[in-house]
């Protein structure tokens, strides 16, 4: 698998402006760079290919009646190497295969919860397997865990 | 004269009741319709019928004698039942069935037919004896009951469908409310975090952080309530462990271990948020003061039940009892005092040697809780 290097290029797909701003600030606090934001699948399509995100935080419920599962599919189509993390109040709606995503951060999240999840994801993508314990604020997909075995 | 011909004889001979063959006379005079058939003749014809049989069917004797019984059948007679009789006759066994039969005038009646073979000394079948009983009333009553039963079942099914739809609506609504509560809690958290960004004063930042922790505690209460099977009850024991783990994880203090020994303590869910906030103050206090300056150690959470009282205690292994921490200043202390009073709990601080143990003690009696709530509302 491709090992990423710090800092990550991060995409935020979230229809709630407050949450998008909050996640953006927390991501930047962790030293990463936000390369794009989208509130709907349409806005995601409008982003330039050059955005080249390494990591995308995706809400399940998006604007214009679109949803995060379609957004995740589109992200994987456009940027094959991008890791998707769902951020949702409804983790039960995520299919068993996580729609190809690396994991889920359930809402509501705390600053420490999102930060420790981000640290764990960072370790999983740069120097797997992660050395930090799996935080309660993050559910890793089976595929993400399997990628460390390689 | 052999026995076979006796029947013909009694049928032909005119005699008064009480004279001649008494058995034949009894059969002729009984109110139960009866016939005798001769299986040795072609098509097993009727060779004797009594008067009751003529009355039941409306046919004259001349029309009956010499014919097979099937003349009583009609369009709605159950063919399977007829076949059952035929099989029994062929096998030489007796049989009892309810058959729909037709009178001469075309009207129908339910015939409780009983057919049995009559054997001679050698065991050979010489006759079949059949008795009939008009059981129309019984069969119709059974049919009416069956119709009513089917009707009731249809109604029950219709109501079950309605109830299921109502339940589905309720479940959908509950999911929607849960989703909105979570989204609102997330947004409140985001708002406070965004507000905190421009602030450099550490004492204000600390207060904002404390508010965020309280909101996280409420979110934990909501999560636990929503995930439980019974939204009216809340396991305070299990929650205390969850909360301690959440608070320690949120603090990013990996050097603090959480140990627990709890039993389930079900309380009314109306008290869950208040108890959640009290526990949050106690646990965050312990993390801040019991493990100050990055000190590593163990936070111990226990929950016990003794008769009608529940006890939750949170103990650190830090420097010990510090009166400053438990002074009545600050929102944290006020919250502990007022909210514990609201739910009828006593909170006490004690030296744990080492460290400090805070104990919440409250009544578990369900009746008392319900009563207290009812009084509170009136």
Interface residues (C-beta under 8 A of the other chain):
Chain A: X16 X18 X19 X21 X22 X25 X26 X89 X90 X107 X108 X109 X110 X111 X112 X113 X115 X116 X132 X133 X135 X136 X137
Chain B: X175 X178 X179 X182 X183 X185 X186 X187 X189 X190 X191 X193 X194 X197 X212 X213 X215 X216 X219 X245 X246 X249 X250 X251 X252 X254
